[in-house]
Amino acid sequence: MEKFKTLTGVAAPLPLVNIDTDMIIPKQFLKTIKRTGLGTALFHELRTNDDGSENADFVLNKAGYREAQILVAGDNFGCGSSREHAPWALLDYGIRVVISTSFADIFYNNCFKNGILPIIVSQEDLDKLMDDASRGSNATLTVDLEAQEVRGPDGGAIQFEMDPFRKHCLINGLDDIGLTLEKTHHIDAHEEKIADSHPWH
């Protein structure tokens, strides 16, 4: 998993509440178990018109936001079904940070397992960040996980809370497998001990 320490990137405003996982990645794109290639289907029903053409009004289709790495979204982001394809699609598109006032629990946990930083802020702070994100090509935010703050284009900073263990995992790029591999020497020692005490196995 890619490490996350500090990210400076374009933030796209998505002022919708209850953005569910089907909106993030519709069910027809769930046939793959690969984590790559899903970015093209991210927000498919919002990004495309009924005839398959691009919806010019959707924020990620606008020139200033096509390379967005941060989403500033409304309350209860990631609700609905527990599909892990949702963070896969966000990450494959290039989104590394989602900022909201609240997240659905399963989606929130899945973000950390896939190298995405979900940040919870107050409504007042979200309104400020949403305004920052509405500045088009100037909608650049800096997310500093080590300092636990988001800095806006005007130099203002917003602090956020973060579980120390999850912070450690993101900063060091540790998913569940990475955490297990950190214990390799303990695992090897245990296996050697078992082999010595039970040589017939």
C-alpha positions as CSV (number, residue, x, y, z in Angstrom):
1,M,0.0,0.0,0.0
2,E,1.3,3.5,-0.9
3,K,2.4,5.6,2.1
4,F,0.5,8.7,3.0
5,K,2.1,11.6,4.7
6,T,1.3,14.9,3.0
7,L,-0.7,15.5,-0.1
8,T,-1.1,18.8,-2.0
9,G,-3.7,18.5,-4.7
10,V,-6.9,19.8,-6.3
11,A,-10.0,19.4,-4.2
12,A,-13.3,18.8,-6.0
13,P,-16.5,20.0,-4.3
14,L,-19.3,17.4,-4.2
15,P,-22.0,19.0,-2.0
16,L,-24.4,16.0,-1.9
17,V,-25.5,14.1,1.2
18,N,-25.9,10.3,1.4
19,I,-23.5,9.5,-1.5
20,D,-23.8,5.7,-1.4
21,T,-21.5,3.1,-2.7
22,D,-23.8,2.4,-5.7
23,M,-23.4,6.0,-6.7
24,I,-19.6,5.8,-6.3
25,I,-19.4,2.6,-8.4
26,P,-22.6,1.1,-9.9
27,K,-23.3,-2.6,-9.5
28,Q,-22.7,-3.4,-13.2
29,F,-19.0,-2.7,-12.6
30,L,-18.6,-5.2,-9.8
31,K,-17.8,-8.2,-11.9
32,T,-14.0,-7.8,-11.5
33,I,-11.9,-8.6,-8.4
34,K,-9.0,-6.5,-9.8
35,R,-8.4,-3.2,-8.0
36,T,-7.3,-1.5,-11.2
37,G,-9.4,-0.1,-14.1
38,L,-12.4,0.9,-11.9
39,G,-11.6,4.6,-12.0
40,T,-13.3,5.0,-15.4
41,A,-16.5,3.9,-13.8
42,L,-16.3,6.2,-10.7
43,F,-19.5,8.1,-10.3
44,H,-20.6,6.7,-13.6
45,E,-24.3,7.7,-13.4
46,L,-23.2,11.3,-12.5
47,R,-20.4,11.5,-15.0
48,T,-22.3,10.3,-18.0
49,N,-25.5,11.1,-19.8
50,D,-28.1,8.4,-20.8
51,D,-26.5,8.2,-24.3
52,G,-23.1,7.5,-22.8
53,S,-21.7,11.0,-23.5
54,E,-19.9,13.0,-20.8
55,N,-22.0,15.1,-18.5
56,A,-20.3,18.4,-18.7
57,D,-22.0,19.7,-15.5
58,F,-20.5,17.1,-13.2
59,V,-17.5,18.4,-11.3
60,L,-15.0,15.8,-12.2
61,N,-15.7,16.4,-15.9
62,K,-14.8,20.1,-15.6
63,A,-11.3,21.2,-16.7
64,G,-10.1,22.4,-13.3
65,Y,-11.1,19.2,-11.5
66,R,-10.2,16.3,-13.8
67,E,-7.0,15.6,-11.9
68,A,-8.6,16.1,-8.5
69,Q,-7.0,14.0,-5.7
70,I,-9.3,15.2,-2.9
71,L,-13.1,15.1,-2.5
72,V,-15.0,17.5,-0.3
73,A,-18.4,15.9,0.1
74,G,-21.6,16.1,2.1
75,D,-22.7,14.2,5.1
76,N,-22.9,10.3,5.4
77,F,-20.4,9.6,2.5
78,G,-20.1,5.9,1.5
79,C,-23.4,4.7,2.9
80,G,-25.3,1.7,1.3
81,S,-23.8,-1.7,0.5
82,S,-20.4,-2.7,1.8
83,R,-18.7,-3.1,-1.6
84,E,-14.9,-2.6,-1.4
85,H,-15.0,-1.7,-5.1
86,A,-16.0,1.8,-3.9
87,P,-12.6,2.8,-2.4
88,W,-10.9,0.8,-5.2
89,A,-12.6,3.0,-7.8
90,L,-11.8,6.2,-5.9
91,L,-8.1,5.2,-5.6
92,D,-7.8,4.1,-9.2
93,Y,-9.2,7.5,-10.3
94,G,-6.6,9.2,-8.2
95,I,-8.6,10.2,-5.1
96,R,-6.4,9.9,-2.0
97,V,-8.5,12.0,0.5
98,V,-12.3,12.3,1.1
99,I,-13.4,15.0,3.6
100,S,-16.9,14.9,5.0
101,T,-18.8,15.4,8.3
102,S,-19.5,11.7,8.6
103,F,-18.9,8.4,6.8
104,A,-20.6,5.0,6.8
105,D,-18.6,2.7,9.1
106,I,-17.7,-0.1,6.6
107,F,-16.7,2.4,3.9
108,Y,-14.6,4.3,6.4
109,N,-12.8,1.2,7.5
110,N,-12.3,0.1,3.8
111,C,-10.6,3.4,3.0
112,F,-7.8,2.9,5.5
113,K,-7.2,-0.7,4.1
114,N,-6.8,0.8,0.6
115,G,-4.6,3.8,1.3
116,I,-7.3,6.5,1.2
117,L,-7.6,9.0,4.1
118,P,-11.2,9.8,5.1
119,I,-11.2,13.0,7.2
120,I,-14.1,13.9,9.5
121,V,-14.7,17.6,10.1
122,S,-17.4,19.8,11.6
123,Q,-20.1,21.3,9.4
124,E,-18.5,24.7,9.8
125,D,-15.1,23.4,8.7
126,L,-16.7,21.5,5.8
127,D,-18.5,24.7,4.6
128,K,-15.1,26.5,4.6
129,L,-13.4,23.6,2.7
130,M,-16.3,23.4,0.3
131,D,-15.8,27.0,-0.5
132,D,-12.1,26.5,-1.0
133,A,-12.8,23.6,-3.3
134,S,-15.2,25.7,-5.4
135,R,-12.3,27.9,-6.7
136,G,-11.7,25.8,-9.8
137,S,-8.0,25.7,-10.8
138,N,-7.2,27.4,-7.5
139,A,-8.9,24.8,-5.4
140,T,-5.7,23.4,-4.0
141,L,-5.6,21.9,-0.5
142,T,-2.7,20.5,1.5
143,V,-3.5,17.5,3.7
144,D,-0.8,16.9,6.3
145,L,-1.5,13.6,8.1
146,E,1.4,13.9,10.5
147,A,0.2,17.3,11.7
148,Q,-3.4,16.3,11.3
149,E,-4.4,19.4,9.5
150,V,-5.9,20.6,6.2
151,R,-4.4,23.8,4.8
152,G,-6.4,25.9,2.4
153,P,-5.3,28.1,-0.5
154,D,-5.6,31.2,1.8
155,G,-3.2,29.7,4.3
156,G,-5.8,28.8,6.9
157,A,-5.6,25.5,8.6
158,I,-8.2,23.1,9.9
159,Q,-7.3,20.4,12.5
160,F,-8.8,16.9,12.4
161,E,-8.8,13.9,14.7
162,M,-7.3,10.6,13.7
163,D,-6.9,7.2,15.4
164,P,-3.2,6.8,16.2
165,F,-3.1,3.2,14.9
166,R,-4.7,4.1,11.6
167,K,-2.5,7.1,11.3
168,H,0.6,4.8,11.8
169,C,-0.7,2.4,9.1
170,L,-1.3,5.1,6.5
171,I,2.0,6.9,7.1
172,N,3.9,3.6,6.8
173,G,1.8,2.2,4.0
174,L,0.7,-0.8,6.0
175,D,-2.5,-2.7,5.0
176,D,-3.5,-6.0,6.8
177,I,-0.9,-7.9,4.8
178,G,1.8,-5.4,5.6
179,L,1.0,-5.5,9.3
180,T,1.3,-9.3,9.2
181,L,4.7,-9.1,7.4
182,E,6.0,-6.8,10.1
183,K,5.7,-9.9,12.4
184,T,7.7,-12.1,10.0
185,H,10.5,-12.7,12.5
186,H,8.1,-13.8,15.2
187,I,6.3,-16.1,12.8
188,D,9.6,-17.6,11.6
189,A,10.8,-18.1,15.2
190,H,7.5,-19.8,16.1
191,E,7.6,-22.1,13.1
192,E,11.2,-23.1,14.0
193,K,10.2,-23.8,17.6
194,I,7.3,-26.0,16.4
195,A,9.6,-27.8,14.0
196,D,12.1,-28.5,16.7
197,S,9.5,-29.7,19.3
198,H,7.4,-31.7,16.7
199,P,9.9,-33.0,14.1
200,W,7.4,-35.6,12.9
201,H,5.1,-32.8,11.5
